[in-house]
Amino acid sequence: MHTKGIGLTINDILRNQIHPIISFTKQSALIQATAGITMIMFLIGFINGILSLITFQNKELRKVGCGLYLLASSITSLLTITTFAIKFWFTVLIQLHSTIRSSILRIDCAFLGPVLKLCLYLDGWLNACVAFERSVNVSKGVQFDKKRSIHAARWIILILPIFIIGTIVHEPIHHELFEYKL
């Protein structure tokens, strides 16, 4: 499978490193180290996401829009790290078992990749919203309207994923599966 675009995909990076039909325990040290690092990242990211989610469940912290943005960011962080781990293992298993049908490969192209991009982009935009609201809060001072901030944050959190999906929907639709022949 091959993707044209800016940057490298996990598939591009791992394709030549994983030897098909050889068990995972007999793969190179690079692949095993990458798997270990991925699982450490997943564990730390998952714990961080859960703790952030618990923290921003507190209603006191959600009296302004920043709290809502940070709660949503906690959720997207959990989704991002989980999707990344799934995509990594999906890629490893696809490369290990070269007899996988193309319909299964399309799951990666049409679902996992776009969901991972959506989560990454959404988290970045949510962090930008936090920064913007904090700067508005500082500039307005005591005249900052908390109710208006919460109302705007709710709408932005609902609308933002729709806009992001609109910018990446073309990728899975126009994605073609290309098989390398040796």
N, C-alpha and C positions, 0 to 999 in steps of 0.2 A: 504494500500500500504506500502511496506517495502523495504528498500534499504540496501544492505550489503556493507560496506566500512568503511573507516576511518572517524570518526566524526559523528555528528548527522545532519539529514536533518530537515528542517522546519516541514515537515510532522511528523517526529519522535517526535519532541518537542511538537507539538500542538495536536497530535492525542488523547491523554488521557485527555486533558484539555477542549476540545470543546465537548459539549453535543449535539448530533444530534437532529434534528427536534425542537430544542428550538431556538427562535429568537435570533438574535445577541444581542439585548438590554437586554436579560435576561441571557446572558452568565456570567461567573464568572468575578470578577473585574480584575483578572490576564489577561484574554483574552482581555478585553476592554482596559486595560492599555497597553498591547502589541500592540494592534491596534493603539492606540493613539501615542505611541512611534514610531511605524513604519511610521505613517503618518507625524510626525514631522521630522523624519530622511529623508523621501522622500522630503518634502518641502525644508528643509535646503540643502540637497544634490542636488536637482534640481536647486535651486537658485545658489548654488556654481558652478554647472556644466555650467549653462548658462553664469554666469559672467566669468568663466574661458574660455569658448568658445569665448565670445566677446573679452576678453583680447588677446588671442592668434590668433585672426583673423588679428591683426596688423602685417603688413609685416615686420616691423622693428624687431619684436621679432622672426621672422622666418628666419633670415639671417644665422642661424646655425641650425644644426640638432636638438638641444635641443628644439627649438621653435616648430618644427614639432612634436617631440615626445610629448611635452606638449599639443599641439593642439589635437593630437590623444587621449591622456590621458583624455582630457576634454570630448571628445565624448564618450569614454568608461565609464567614470564616470557617465555620463547621462544615458547611456544604463544600467549600473549596478544598479543604484538606482531605475530606472524605472522597470527593470526586477525583482528586489527584491520585490518591492511593489506589482507588479502583482502576483508574486509567493506566497507572503504572503496571499493576498486576495483570490487567487485561492485555496490555501490550506484550508483557513477558510471556504469558500463556499462548498468545497468538503466534509469537515467534518460535516458541518451543514446539508447538504442534502445527507444523506447516500444512496439514491437511484440513484446516479449518475452512468452512464454507464462506463464500464471499458475503452471504447475508449476515453472518456474525460480524464480519469485518465492518460492515456498514453501520453497525451499532456504534462502534467507536467514532466513525466519521460523522454520523448524523445525530448522535446523542451525547456521548461523553465529551468530545471536544468542545462543542458549542456550550454545554452546561458549564464546563470548566471556565471557558471564556466569559460567559455571563456572570458567574460568581466573581471572577477576578475584576472585571470591569465594574460590576455593581459595588464591590467593596471599595474600589478606588473612588468612585463617585460619592459614596456615602461618607468617606473620609473627607472629600472635598466639601461636602455639605456641612460637616462638622466645622471645618476651618472657616467656611464662609459665615456660618451662623455665629461663631465665636467672634469674628471680626466685626460683624454687625452689632453684636451685643456690646463689645467694647466701644464702638463708635457712638451708639445711642445711649449707653450708660443706663441710668435709672428709667429712661423712657422706653426701654426695650419691652415689647409686648410679648409676654410668655404664652398667652393663649393663641395669639396669631402665629407664633413660632411653632407651637405644637400642631396647629391646624395645617400649616404649610408643610411641615415635616411628614405628616400622615399622607398628604397628597403626593408629595415627592417620592416617598417610599413606595407608593402604589404605582405611580406613573413611570418612574425610572426604569424598572425592569422591562416594561413594554417598549420604551425607546431603545434600550440596549438590544433587546431581541430584534427590533426592527433594523438595527445596524449589522447584525451578524446572521440574520435568517438566510441570506443568500449563500452562505458557505455550505451548509448541509444540503441545500437544494441543488446547487451546481457542483457538488463534489463528485468526482469520478474516481472509481477504483482502478488503479493501475498496478498490474503485477509485473515484477521484474522477472525476466527469463534469463537464465545463465547460459 
